[in-house]
Amino acid sequence: MQHHRLRKYRGPETWRQVREAFIAGESGPSVARRFDVGLANLRRRAREEGWTRAAIAATLDLKPIRNEADAPRPAIGLLTDADTQRELRAIHPRDAMGLAVRRASALLAAGQASEAAALLRAAEALERMSWAGIE
């Protein structure tokens, strides 16, 4: 008895969602599991269609990080720029979310999605503490 493996066919809508998730920063294996596509197939399409992270960085005129010296500044460093001259201790935890959203949008525009997500998580934690009465 011979067993034939069924071929997976995913339509253009599925591949559009795969592409968006991959470009947004989700890992290849995670995207492959979530949309039930082959990891090798995902990587092949990303390479052929030009939506690998290196290709996207090149189109955004960003150089890929090769070593620690080339790494961007930590996201928390953005809180002390010219827009926010007031000291950090003067920012109320409830106000941190609005400030974090503005900073996160700048980080996303710079291609730093993970830093933006970390900043928003920290602001959400501060907001939860302020609602709990911990200030």
The first five atom37 places (N, CA, C, CB, O) and aatype in JSON, in Angstrom:
{
  "aatype": [12, 5, 8, 8, 1, 10, 1, 11, 18, 1, 7, 14, 6, 16, 17, 1, 5, 19, 1, 6, 0, 13, 9, 0, 7, 6, 15, 7, 14, 15, 19, 0, 1, 1, 13, 3, 19, 7, 10, 0, 2, 10, 1, 1, 1, 0, 1, 6, 6, 7, 17, 16, 1, 0, 0, 9, 0, 0, 16, 10, 3, 10, 11, 14, 9, 1, 2, 6, 0, 3, 0, 14, 1, 14, 0, 9, 7, 10, 10, 16, 3, 0, 3, 16, 5, 1, 6, 10, 1, 0, 9, 8, 14, 1, 3, 0, 12, 7, 10, 0, 19, 1, 1, 0, 15, 0, 10, 10, 0, 0, 7, 5, 0, 15, 6, 0, 0, 0, 10, 10, 1, 0, 0, 6, 0, 10, 6, 1, 12, 15, 17, 0, 7, 9, 6],
  "atom_mask": [
    [1, 1, 1, 1, 1],
    [1, 1, 1, 1, 1],
    [1, 1, 1, 1, 1],
    [1, 1, 1, 1, 1],
    [1, 1, 1, 1, 1],
    [1, 1, 1, 1, 1],
    [1, 1, 1, 1, 1],
    [1, 1, 1, 1, 1],
    [1, 1, 1, 1, 1],
    [1, 1, 1, 1, 1],
    [1, 1, 1, 0, 1],
    [1, 1, 1, 1, 1],
    [1, 1, 1, 1, 1],
    [1, 1, 1, 1, 1],
    [1, 1, 1, 1, 1],
    [1, 1, 1, 1, 1],
    [1, 1, 1, 1, 1],
    [1, 1, 1, 1, 1],
    [1, 1, 1, 1, 1],
    [1, 1, 1, 1, 1],
    [1, 1, 1, 1, 1],
    [1, 1, 1, 1, 1],
    [1, 1, 1, 1, 1],
    [1, 1, 1, 1, 1],
    [1, 1, 1, 0, 1],
    [1, 1, 1, 1, 1],
    [1, 1, 1, 1, 1],
    [1, 1, 1, 0, 1],
    [1, 1, 1, 1, 1],
    [1, 1, 1, 1, 1],
    [1, 1, 1, 1, 1],
    [1, 1, 1, 1, 1],
    [1, 1, 1, 1, 1],
    [1, 1, 1, 1, 1],
    [1, 1, 1, 1, 1],
    [1, 1, 1, 1, 1],
    [1, 1, 1, 1, 1],
    [1, 1, 1, 0, 1],
    [1, 1, 1, 1, 1],
    [1, 1, 1, 1, 1],
    [1, 1, 1, 1, 1],
    [1, 1, 1, 1, 1],
    [1, 1, 1, 1, 1],
    [1, 1, 1, 1, 1],
    [1, 1, 1, 1, 1],
    [1, 1, 1, 1, 1],
    [1, 1, 1, 1, 1],
    [1, 1, 1, 1, 1],
    [1, 1, 1, 1, 1],
    [1, 1, 1, 0, 1],
    [1, 1, 1, 1, 1],
    [1, 1, 1, 1, 1],
    [1, 1, 1, 1, 1],
    [1, 1, 1, 1, 1],
    [1, 1, 1, 1, 1],
    [1, 1, 1, 1, 1],
    [1, 1, 1, 1, 1],
    [1, 1, 1, 1, 1],
    [1, 1, 1, 1, 1],
    [1, 1, 1, 1, 1],
    [1, 1, 1, 1, 1],
    [1, 1, 1, 1, 1],
    [1, 1, 1, 1, 1],
    [1, 1, 1, 1, 1],
    [1, 1, 1, 1, 1],
    [1, 1, 1, 1, 1],
    [1, 1, 1, 1, 1],
    [1, 1, 1, 1, 1],
    [1, 1, 1, 1, 1],
    [1, 1, 1, 1, 1],
    [1, 1, 1, 1, 1],
    [1, 1, 1, 1, 1],
    [1, 1, 1, 1, 1],
    [1, 1, 1, 1, 1],
    [1, 1, 1, 1, 1],
    [1, 1, 1, 1, 1],
    [1, 1, 1, 0, 1],
    [1, 1, 1, 1, 1],
    [1, 1, 1, 1, 1],
    [1, 1, 1, 1, 1],
    [1, 1, 1, 1, 1],
    [1, 1, 1, 1, 1],
    [1, 1, 1, 1, 1],
    [1, 1, 1, 1, 1],
    [1, 1, 1, 1, 1],
    [1, 1, 1, 1, 1],
    [1, 1, 1, 1, 1],
    [1, 1, 1, 1, 1],
    [1, 1, 1, 1, 1],
    [1, 1, 1, 1, 1],
    [1, 1, 1, 1, 1],
    [1, 1, 1, 1, 1],
    [1, 1, 1, 1, 1],
    [1, 1, 1, 1, 1],
    [1, 1, 1, 1, 1],
    [1, 1, 1, 1, 1],
    [1, 1, 1, 1, 1],
    [1, 1, 1, 0, 1],
    [1, 1, 1, 1, 1],
    [1, 1, 1, 1, 1],
    [1, 1, 1, 1, 1],
    [1, 1, 1, 1, 1],
    [1, 1, 1, 1, 1],
    [1, 1, 1, 1, 1],
    [1, 1, 1, 1, 1],
    [1, 1, 1, 1, 1],
    [1, 1, 1, 1, 1],
    [1, 1, 1, 1, 1],
    [1, 1, 1, 1, 1],
    [1, 1, 1, 1, 1],
    [1, 1, 1, 0, 1],
    [1, 1, 1, 1, 1],
    [1, 1, 1, 1, 1],
    [1, 1, 1, 1, 1],
    [1, 1, 1, 1, 1],
    [1, 1, 1, 1, 1],
    [1, 1, 1, 1, 1],
    [1, 1, 1, 1, 1],
    [1, 1, 1, 1, 1],
    [1, 1, 1, 1, 1],
    [1, 1, 1, 1, 1],
    [1, 1, 1, 1, 1],
    [1, 1, 1, 1, 1],
    [1, 1, 1, 1, 1],
    [1, 1, 1, 1, 1],
    [1, 1, 1, 1, 1],
    [1, 1, 1, 1, 1],
    [1, 1, 1, 1, 1],
    [1, 1, 1, 1, 1],
    [1, 1, 1, 1, 1],
    [1, 1, 1, 1, 1],
    [1, 1, 1, 1, 1],
    [1, 1, 1, 0, 1],
    [1, 1, 1, 1, 1],
    [1, 1, 1, 1, 1]
  ],
  "atom_positions": [
    [[0.85, -1.18, 0.0], [0.0, 0.0, 0.0], [0.89, 1.24, 0.0], [-0.96, 0.0, 1.22], [1.83, 1.35, 0.79]],
    [[0.59, 2.13, -0.88], [1.35, 3.36, -0.96], [0.56, 4.5, -0.33], [1.7, 3.68, -2.41], [-0.65, 4.62, -0.49]],
    [[1.29, 5.32, 0.38], [0.66, 6.5, 0.99], [1.17, 7.73, 0.27], [0.96, 6.58, 2.53], [2.38, 7.94, 0.13]],
    [[0.26, 8.51, -0.18], [0.64, 9.74, -0.87], [0.38, 10.91, 0.06], [-0.14, 9.9, -2.2], [-0.67, 11.02, 0.7]],
    [[1.34, 11.74, 0.09], [1.23, 12.92, 0.93], [0.37, 13.96, 0.24], [2.62, 13.5, 1.25], [0.54, 14.24, -0.95]],
    [[-0.55, 14.53, 0.97], [-1.41, 15.57, 0.41], [-0.61, 16.87, 0.28], [-2.67, 15.79, 1.29], [0.14, 17.24, 1.18]],
    [[-0.79, 17.53, -0.82], [-0.14, 18.82, -1.02], [-0.98, 19.9, -0.36], [0.08, 19.11, -2.52], [-2.21, 19.9, -0.44]],
    [[-0.29, 20.82, 0.26], [-0.99, 21.96, 0.84], [-1.04, 23.06, -0.21], [-0.27, 22.47, 2.15], [-0.02, 23.41, -0.82]],
    [[-2.2, 23.58, -0.42], [-2.33, 24.74, -1.3], [-2.9, 25.87, -0.46], [-3.23, 24.43, -2.56], [-3.98, 25.74, 0.12]],
    [[-2.19, 26.96, -0.4], [-2.65, 28.13, 0.31], [-2.86, 29.24, -0.7], [-1.65, 28.55, 1.42], [-1.98, 29.52, -1.52]],
    [[-4.0, 29.85, -0.64], [-4.36, 30.88, -1.6], [-3.65, 32.2, -1.36], [0.0, 0.0, 0.0], [-2.91, 32.35, -0.39]],
    [[-3.88, 33.16, -2.26], [-3.23, 34.46, -2.16], [-3.56, 35.21, -0.87], [-3.61, 35.31, -3.33], [-2.71, 35.93, -0.34]],
    [[-4.77, 35.05, -0.36], [-5.15, 35.75, 0.88], [-4.33, 35.22, 2.06], [-6.66, 35.58, 1.17], [-3.87, 35.99, 2.9]],
    [[-4.15, 33.91, 2.12], [-3.35, 33.32, 3.2], [-1.91, 33.81, 3.1], [-3.39, 31.78, 3.14], [-1.31, 34.18, 4.11]],
    [[-1.36, 33.82, 1.88], [0.03, 34.26, 1.73], [0.18, 35.75, 2.02], [0.53, 33.95, 0.32], [1.24, 36.19, 2.46]],
    [[-0.86, 36.53, 1.77], [-0.81, 37.95, 2.13], [-0.71, 38.11, 3.64], [-2.06, 38.7, 1.6], [0.06, 38.93, 4.14]],
    [[-1.5, 37.3, 4.37], [-1.46, 37.35, 5.84], [-0.13, 36.84, 6.36], [-2.61, 36.53, 6.43], [0.41, 37.39, 7.33]],
    [[0.41, 35.8, 5.74], [1.73, 35.27, 6.12], [2.78, 36.36, 5.95], [2.09, 34.02, 5.28], [3.61, 36.58, 6.82]],
    [[2.72, 37.03, 4.81], [3.69, 38.09, 4.52], [3.59, 39.22, 5.55], [3.47, 38.66, 3.09], [4.61, 39.68, 6.06]],
    [[2.38, 39.66, 5.85], [2.19, 40.74, 6.82], [2.71, 40.35, 8.19], [0.72, 41.12, 6.91], [3.37, 41.15, 8.86]],
    [[2.42, 39.12, 8.62], [2.88, 38.67, 9.94], [4.4, 38.58, 9.97], [2.27, 37.31, 10.29], [5.02, 38.96, 10.96]],
    [[4.99, 38.08, 8.91], [6.44, 37.93, 8.85], [7.13, 39.29, 8.84], [6.85, 37.12, 7.63], [8.12, 39.5, 9.53]],
    [[6.6, 40.21, 8.04], [7.18, 41.55, 7.96], [7.02, 42.28, 9.29], [6.53, 42.35, 6.83], [7.88, 43.08, 9.66]],
    [[5.92, 42.03, 10.0], [5.68, 42.69, 11.29], [6.66, 42.24, 12.37], [4.26, 42.43, 11.75], [6.74, 42.85, 13.43]],
    [[7.39, 41.14, 12.09], [8.42, 40.73, 13.04], [8.21, 39.38, 13.68], [0.0, 0.0, 0.0], [9.04, 38.93, 14.47]],
    [[7.12, 38.71, 13.37], [6.88, 37.38, 13.92], [7.89, 36.42, 13.31], [5.42, 36.91, 13.66], [8.24, 36.55, 12.13]],
    [[8.36, 35.47, 14.08], [9.38, 34.54, 13.58], [8.82, 33.62, 12.51], [9.94, 33.71, 14.73], [7.61, 33.36, 12.45]],
    [[9.7, 33.14, 11.65], [9.31, 32.25, 10.57], [8.61, 30.99, 11.06], [0.0, 0.0, 0.0], [7.54, 30.66, 10.56]],
    [[9.19, 30.27, 12.04], [8.52, 29.07, 12.53], [7.14, 29.34, 13.13], [9.38, 28.39, 13.55], [6.22, 28.54, 12.97]],
    [[6.99, 30.46, 13.8], [5.71, 30.82, 14.39], [4.66, 31.09, 13.31], [5.86, 32.04, 15.31], [3.52, 30.64, 13.4]],
    [[5.07, 31.84, 12.28], [4.15, 32.15, 11.18], [3.77, 30.86, 10.45], [4.79, 33.16, 10.19], [2.61, 30.66, 10.11]],
    [[4.75, 29.99, 10.22], [4.49, 28.73, 9.51], [3.48, 27.87, 10.27], [5.8, 27.95, 9.31], [2.59, 27.28, 9.67]],
    [[3.63, 27.8, 11.59], [2.68, 27.02, 12.39], [1.29, 27.66, 12.38], [3.17, 26.9, 13.84], [0.29, 26.97, 12.22]],
    [[1.25, 28.97, 12.54], [-0.03, 29.66, 12.66], [-0.87, 29.55, 11.38], [0.19, 31.12, 13.0], [-2.08, 29.38, 11.44]],
    [[-0.21, 29.65, 10.22], [-0.94, 29.62, 8.96], [-0.86, 28.27, 8.26], [-0.42, 30.7, 8.05], [-1.36, 28.12, 7.14]],
    [[-0.23, 27.3, 8.91], [-0.1, 25.95, 8.37], [0.53, 25.94, 6.98], [-1.46, 25.28, 8.33], [0.0, 25.36, 6.03]],
    [[1.68, 26.61, 6.89], [2.47, 26.58, 5.66], [3.83, 26.0, 6.01], [2.6, 28.02, 5.03], [4.26, 26.05, 7.16]],
    [[4.5, 25.45, 5.03], [5.83, 24.9, 5.26], [6.84, 26.0, 5.52], [0.0, 0.0, 0.0], [6.81, 27.04, 4.87]],
    [[7.74, 25.77, 6.49], [8.74, 26.77, 6.82], [9.68, 27.01, 5.64], [9.54, 26.33, 8.06], [10.02, 28.15, 5.33]],
    [[10.09, 25.94, 4.97], [10.97, 26.09, 3.81], [10.24, 26.87, 2.7], [11.43, 24.71, 3.28], [10.85, 27.69, 2.02]],
    [[8.97, 26.6, 2.54], [8.18, 27.31, 1.53], [8.06, 28.79, 1.88], [6.78, 26.68, 1.4], [8.16, 29.66, 1.01]],
    [[7.85, 29.08, 3.16], [7.77, 30.47, 3.61], [9.09, 31.19, 3.32], [7.43, 30.54, 5.11], [9.09, 32.29, 2.78]],
    [[10.19, 30.56, 3.69], [11.5, 31.2, 3.49], [11.8, 31.38, 2.0], [12.61, 30.38, 4.15], [12.38, 32.4, 1.6]],
    [[11.43, 30.4, 1.18], [11.65, 30.5, -0.26], [10.86, 31.67, -0.84], [11.25, 29.19, -0.96], [11.39, 32.48, -1.6]],
    [[9.58, 31.76, -0.47], [8.75, 32.87, -0.97], [9.28, 34.22, -0.5], [7.3, 32.7, -0.51], [9.33, 35.17, -1.28]],
    [[9.67, 34.29, 0.76], [10.19, 35.55, 1.3], [11.44, 35.97, 0.52], [10.52, 35.41, 2.8], [11.6, 37.15, 0.19]],
    [[12.31, 35.02, 0.22], [13.53, 35.34, -0.52], [13.2, 35.75, -1.96], [14.49, 34.14, -0.51], [13.71, 36.76, -2.45]],
    [[12.35, 34.98, -2.63], [12.03, 35.25, -4.03], [11.21, 36.52, -4.22], [11.29, 34.07, -4.62], [11.39, 37.24, -5.21]],
    [[10.32, 36.81, -3.29], [9.45, 37.97, -3.43], [10.02, 39.22, -2.75], [8.08, 37.67, -2.85], [9.43, 40.3, -2.83]],
    [[11.15, 39.06, -2.08], [11.84, 40.22, -1.51], [11.27, 40.74, -0.21], [0.0, 0.0, 0.0], [11.37, 41.93, 0.07]],
    [[10.67, 39.85, 0.6], [10.18, 40.33, 1.9], [10.91, 39.69, 3.06], [8.71, 40.07, 2.02], [10.33, 39.45, 4.12]],
    [[12.2, 39.41, 2.86], [13.04, 39.0, 3.98], [13.37, 40.24, 4.8], [14.35, 38.28, 3.48], [13.21, 41.36, 4.32]],
    [[13.81, 40.04, 6.0], [14.12, 41.18, 6.86], [15.28, 42.0, 6.29], [14.45, 40.71, 8.28], [15.28, 43.23, 6.39]],
    [[16.27, 41.32, 5.71], [17.4, 42.04, 5.11], [16.95, 42.89, 3.92], [18.5, 41.05, 4.67], [17.41, 44.01, 3.75]],
    [[16.05, 42.35, 3.1], [15.56, 43.1, 1.93], [14.74, 44.3, 2.38], [14.71, 42.19, 1.01], [14.85, 45.38, 1.79]],
    [[13.94, 44.13, 3.4], [13.12, 45.24, 3.89], [14.0, 46.32, 4.51], [12.09, 44.74, 4.91], [13.76, 47.51, 4.31]],
    [[15.03, 45.9, 5.25], [15.96, 46.87, 5.84], [16.68, 47.65, 4.74], [16.99, 46.16, 6.75], [16.91, 48.85, 4.88]],
    [[17.02, 46.97, 3.65], [17.68, 47.66, 2.54], [16.76, 48.68, 1.89], [18.15, 46.64, 1.49], [17.2, 49.77, 1.53]],
    [[15.47, 48.35, 1.74], [14.55, 49.31, 1.14], [14.28, 50.49, 2.06], [13.24, 48.63, 0.79], [14.0, 51.59, 1.6]],
    [[14.37, 50.26, 3.37], [14.18, 51.35, 4.33], [15.47, 52.11, 4.6], [13.62, 50.81, 5.64], [15.5, 53.03, 5.42]],
    [[16.54, 51.71, 3.89], [17.85, 52.32, 4.07], [18.37, 52.11, 5.48], [17.79, 53.81, 3.75], [19.02, 52.99, 6.06]],
    [[18.09, 50.95, 6.03], [18.6, 50.58, 7.34], [19.64, 49.49, 7.14], [17.46, 50.11, 8.3], [19.43, 48.56, 6.37]],
    [[20.76, 49.61, 7.83], [21.74, 48.54, 7.7], [21.44, 47.46, 8.74], [23.19, 49.08, 7.85], [21.07, 47.79, 9.87]],
    [[21.6, 46.18, 8.37], [21.37, 45.12, 9.34], [22.41, 45.2, 10.46], [21.41, 43.74, 8.66], [23.55, 45.58, 10.22]],
    [[22.02, 44.84, 11.65], [22.92, 44.89, 12.8], [23.86, 43.7, 12.73], [22.12, 44.9, 14.15], [23.42, 42.55, 12.73]],
    [[25.15, 43.97, 12.68], [26.15, 42.91, 12.6], [26.82, 42.67, 13.96], [27.21, 43.27, 11.55], [27.19, 41.54, 14.27]],
    [[26.96, 43.7, 14.75], [27.58, 43.53, 16.06], [26.92, 44.46, 17.06], [29.11, 43.79, 15.98], [26.07, 45.28, 16.71]],
    [[27.34, 44.34, 18.31], [26.73, 45.1, 19.39], [26.91, 46.6, 19.23], [27.31, 44.66, 20.72], [26.05, 47.38, 19.65]],
    [[28.02, 47.02, 18.63], [28.28, 48.46, 18.46], [27.29, 49.1, 17.5], [29.7, 48.68, 17.97], [27.0, 50.29, 17.61]],
    [[26.77, 48.31, 16.54], [25.82, 48.85, 15.56], [24.39, 48.84, 16.07], [25.9, 48.06, 14.29], [23.5, 49.38, 15.42]],
    [[24.15, 48.25, 17.23], [22.79, 48.12, 17.76], [22.21, 49.49, 18.06], [22.78, 47.23, 19.03], [22.94, 50.4, 18.48]],
    [[20.9, 49.66, 17.86], [20.29, 50.95, 18.16], [20.27, 51.23, 19.66], [18.87, 51.01, 17.6], [20.42, 50.31, 20.47]],
    [[20.1, 52.49, 20.0], [20.01, 52.84, 21.41], [18.8, 52.16, 22.03], [19.92, 54.36, 21.59], [17.82, 51.9, 21.34]],
    [[18.86, 51.88, 23.32], [17.69, 51.29, 23.97], [16.49, 52.23, 23.88], [17.99, 50.97, 25.43], [16.64, 53.45, 23.87]],
    [[15.3, 51.64, 23.8], [14.08, 52.43, 23.64], [13.86, 53.39, 24.8], [12.89, 51.51, 23.51], [13.31, 54.48, 24.6]],
    [[14.27, 53.03, 26.0], [14.04, 53.9, 27.16], [14.81, 55.21, 27.02], [14.45, 53.18, 28.46], [14.43, 56.22, 27.61]],
    [[15.89, 55.2, 26.25], [16.66, 56.41, 26.03], [15.87, 57.47, 25.28], [0.0, 0.0, 0.0], [16.18, 58.65, 25.35]],
    [[14.85, 57.05, 24.56], [14.04, 57.99, 23.8], [13.16, 58.85, 24.7], [13.19, 57.25, 22.81], [12.63, 59.87, 24.25]],
    [[12.99, 58.47, 25.94], [12.11, 59.21, 26.83], [12.72, 60.52, 27.32], [11.74, 58.35, 28.02], [12.02, 61.33, 27.92]],
    [[13.99, 60.74, 27.09], [14.63, 61.94, 27.61], [15.04, 62.91, 26.5], [15.84, 61.57, 28.43], [15.94, 63.73, 26.72]],
    [[14.43, 62.84, 25.32], [14.82, 63.72, 24.22], [14.18, 65.11, 24.38], [14.41, 63.1, 22.88], [13.58, 65.41, 25.41]],
    [[14.33, 65.94, 23.36], [13.89, 67.33, 23.45], [12.39, 67.48, 23.64], [14.31, 68.07, 22.2], [11.93, 68.48, 24.2]],
    [[11.6, 66.5, 23.18], [10.15, 66.58, 23.33], [9.71, 66.45, 24.78], [9.47, 65.5, 22.5], [8.67, 66.99, 25.17]],
    [[10.48, 65.76, 25.57], [10.09, 65.51, 26.96], [11.18, 66.01, 27.89], [9.83, 63.99, 27.19], [11.91, 65.21, 28.48]],
    [[11.28, 67.3, 28.03], [12.31, 67.9, 28.86], [12.05, 67.71, 30.36], [12.43, 69.36, 28.55], [12.96, 67.83, 31.17]],
    [[10.8, 67.42, 30.71], [10.54, 67.2, 32.13], [11.21, 65.91, 32.58], [9.01, 67.13, 32.4], [11.45, 65.01, 31.78]],
    [[11.51, 65.84, 33.84], [12.22, 64.68, 34.36], [11.3, 63.47, 34.4], [12.78, 64.96, 35.75], [10.08, 63.6, 34.51]],
    [[11.92, 62.29, 34.32], [11.14, 61.06, 34.28], [10.3, 60.87, 35.53], [12.05, 59.88, 34.08], [9.19, 60.35, 35.45]],
    [[10.8, 61.25, 36.68], [10.04, 61.04, 37.91], [8.8, 61.93, 37.97], [10.92, 61.29, 39.13], [7.9, 61.67, 38.76]],
    [[8.76, 62.97, 37.14], [7.61, 63.86, 37.12], [6.47, 63.32, 36.26], [8.02, 65.24, 36.63], [5.37, 63.87, 36.29]],
    [[6.71, 62.27, 35.48], [5.67, 61.7, 34.62], [4.81, 60.76, 35.46], [6.29, 60.94, 33.4], [5.31, 59.81, 36.05]],
    [[3.54, 61.05, 35.5], [2.61, 60.21, 36.25], [2.42, 58.91, 35.48], [1.25, 60.93, 36.48], [2.37, 58.93, 34.25]],
    [[2.3, 57.77, 36.17], [2.12, 56.5, 35.46], [0.96, 56.48, 34.48], [1.94, 55.4, 36.45], [1.03, 55.8, 33.46]],
    [[-0.11, 57.21, 34.79], [-1.25, 57.24, 33.87], [-0.91, 57.97, 32.58], [-2.45, 57.9, 34.55], [-1.48, 57.67, 31.53]],
    [[0.02, 58.93, 32.65], [0.44, 59.67, 31.45], [1.47, 58.91, 30.63], [0.99, 61.01, 31.84], [1.72, 59.26, 29.48]],
    [[2.06, 57.9, 31.22], [3.12, 57.17, 30.52], [2.6, 56.48, 29.27], [3.74, 56.14, 31.46], [3.35, 56.35, 28.3]],
    [[1.36, 56.03, 29.27], [0.84, 55.31, 28.1], [0.79, 56.2, 26.87], [-0.56, 54.76, 28.41], [1.2, 55.78, 25.79]],
    [[0.3, 57.42, 27.0], [0.26, 58.32, 25.85], [1.65, 58.62, 25.31], [0.0, 0.0, 0.0], [1.86, 58.64, 24.09]],
    [[2.58, 58.84, 26.21], [3.96, 59.11, 25.81], [4.57, 57.87, 25.16], [4.8, 59.54, 27.02], [5.27, 57.98, 24.15]],
    [[4.29, 56.71, 25.73], [4.84, 55.46, 25.18], [4.29, 55.18, 23.78], [4.53, 54.3, 26.1], [5.02, 54.69, 22.92]],
    [[3.03, 55.48, 23.55], [2.44, 55.25, 22.23], [3.12, 56.13, 21.19], [0.92, 55.52, 22.25], [3.41, 55.68, 20.08]],
    [[3.38, 57.39, 21.53], [4.08, 58.28, 20.6], [5.49, 57.77, 20.31], [4.14, 59.71, 21.16], [5.93, 57.77, 19.17]],
    [[6.19, 57.34, 21.36], [7.55, 56.84, 21.18], [7.54, 55.52, 20.4], [8.23, 56.64, 22.56], [8.41, 55.28, 19.57]],
    [[6.55, 54.67, 20.68], [6.46, 53.39, 19.98], [6.22, 53.6, 18.49], [5.35, 52.52, 20.58], [6.76, 52.86, 17.67]],
    [[5.42, 54.59, 18.14], [5.19, 54.85, 16.71], [6.48, 55.29, 16.03], [4.09, 55.92, 16.52], [6.72, 54.94, 14.87]],
    [[7.3, 56.06, 16.73], [8.59, 56.46, 16.16], [9.51, 55.26, 16.0], [9.27, 57.53, 17.04], [10.23, 55.14, 15.01]],
    [[9.49, 54.36, 16.99], [10.31, 53.15, 16.89], [9.84, 52.26, 15.75], [10.27, 52.38, 18.21], [10.66, 51.7, 15.02]],
    [[8.53, 52.12, 15.6], [8.01, 51.31, 14.49], [8.41, 51.89, 13.14], [6.48, 51.2, 14.58], [8.77, 51.16, 12.22]],
    [[8.36, 53.21, 13.04], [8.76, 53.85, 11.78], [10.23, 53.62, 11.5], [8.47, 55.35, 11.84], [10.66, 53.6, 10.34]],
    [[11.02, 53.44, 12.56], [12.45, 53.18, 12.39], [12.74, 51.7, 12.22], [13.22, 53.72, 13.58], [13.9, 51.31, 12.11]],
    [[11.7, 50.87, 12.2], [11.9, 49.44, 12.0], [12.28, 48.69, 13.26], [0.0, 0.0, 0.0], [12.86, 47.61, 13.16]],
    [[11.96, 49.22, 14.42], [12.32, 48.59, 15.69], [11.06, 48.12, 16.41], [13.12, 49.56, 16.57], [10.69, 48.66, 17.45]],
    [[10.41, 47.11, 15.83], [9.13, 46.64, 16.36], [9.27, 46.02, 17.74], [8.52, 45.62, 15.42], [8.41, 46.24, 18.6]],
    [[10.33, 45.26, 17.99], [10.45, 44.62, 19.3], [10.67, 45.65, 20.4], [11.61, 43.61, 19.28], [10.15, 45.5, 21.51]],
    [[11.44, 46.7, 20.11], [11.64, 47.75, 21.1], [10.35, 48.49, 21.38], [12.72, 48.73, 20.64], [10.06, 48.85, 22.52]],
    [[9.56, 48.72, 20.34], [8.26, 49.39, 20.5], [7.33, 48.55, 21.37], [7.61, 49.67, 19.13], [6.65, 49.09, 22.25]],
    [[7.3, 47.25, 21.13], [6.44, 46.37, 21.92], [6.88, 46.35, 23.38], [6.47, 44.94, 21.34], [6.04, 46.37, 24.28]],
    [[8.18, 46.32, 23.62], [8.68, 46.32, 25.0], [8.31, 47.62, 25.72], [10.21, 46.14, 25.02], [7.93, 47.61, 26.89]],
    [[8.42, 48.72, 25.01], [8.06, 50.01, 25.6], [6.58, 50.07, 25.95], [8.41, 51.15, 24.63], [6.22, 50.56, 27.02]],
    [[5.73, 49.56, 25.07], [4.29, 49.55, 25.35], [3.94, 48.63, 26.51], [3.52, 49.14, 24.11], [3.07, 48.95, 27.32]],
    [[4.61, 47.48, 26.59], [4.37, 46.57, 27.73], [4.75, 47.23, 29.05], [5.16, 45.26, 27.55], [4.04, 47.09, 30.04]],
    [[5.86, 47.95, 29.05], [6.28, 48.63, 30.27], [5.28, 49.72, 30.67], [7.68, 49.24, 30.09], [4.96, 49.87, 31.85]],
    [[4.79, 50.46, 29.69], [3.8, 51.5, 29.98], [2.5, 50.9, 30.48], [3.53, 52.35, 28.73], [1.87, 51.46, 31.38]],
    [[2.1, 49.76, 29.91], [0.88, 49.1, 30.38], [1.04, 48.62, 31.83], [0.53, 47.9, 29.47], [0.1, 48.71, 32.62]],
    [[2.22, 48.13, 32.17], [2.47, 47.7, 33.55], [2.38, 48.89, 34.5], [3.84, 47.02, 33.67], [1.8, 48.77, 35.58]],
    [[2.94, 50.03, 34.11], [2.84, 51.24, 34.94], [1.39, 51.68, 35.1], [3.67, 52.37, 34.33], [0.97, 52.08, 36.19]],
    [[0.64, 51.6, 34.0], [-0.76, 52.0, 34.07], [-1.56, 51.08, 34.99], [-1.38, 52.0, 32.66], [-2.4, 51.55, 35.77]],
    [[-1.3, 49.77, 34.91], [-1.98, 48.82, 35.8], [-1.64, 49.1, 37.26], [-1.6, 47.37, 35.44], [-2.5, 49.03, 38.13]],
    [[-0.37, 49.42, 37.52], [0.02, 49.73, 38.9], [-0.66, 50.99, 39.4], [1.54, 49.88, 39.01], [-1.03, 51.08, 40.57]],
    [[-0.83, 51.97, 38.52], [-1.47, 53.22, 38.97], [-2.95, 52.98, 39.27], [-1.31, 54.33, 37.9], [-3.49, 53.58, 40.2]],
    [[-3.61, 52.11, 38.5], [-5.01, 51.81, 38.78], [-5.16, 50.97, 40.03], [-5.63, 51.08, 37.6], [-6.19, 51.01, 40.7]],
    [[-4.11, 50.22, 40.36], [-4.16, 49.39, 41.57], [-3.81, 50.22, 42.82], [-3.19, 48.2, 41.44], [-3.89, 49.71, 43.94]],
    [[-3.44, 51.46, 42.63], [-3.12, 52.31, 43.76], [-1.66, 52.29, 44.14], [0.0, 0.0, 0.0], [-1.28, 52.88, 45.15]],
    [[-0.83, 51.63, 43.34], [0.61, 51.59, 43.6], [1.24, 52.69, 42.77], [1.24, 50.18, 43.26], [1.26, 52.6, 41.54]],
    [[1.76, 53.7, 43.41], [2.35, 54.82, 42.67], [3.66, 55.2, 43.25], [1.43, 56.01, 42.65], [4.3, 56.12, 42.76]]
  ]
}
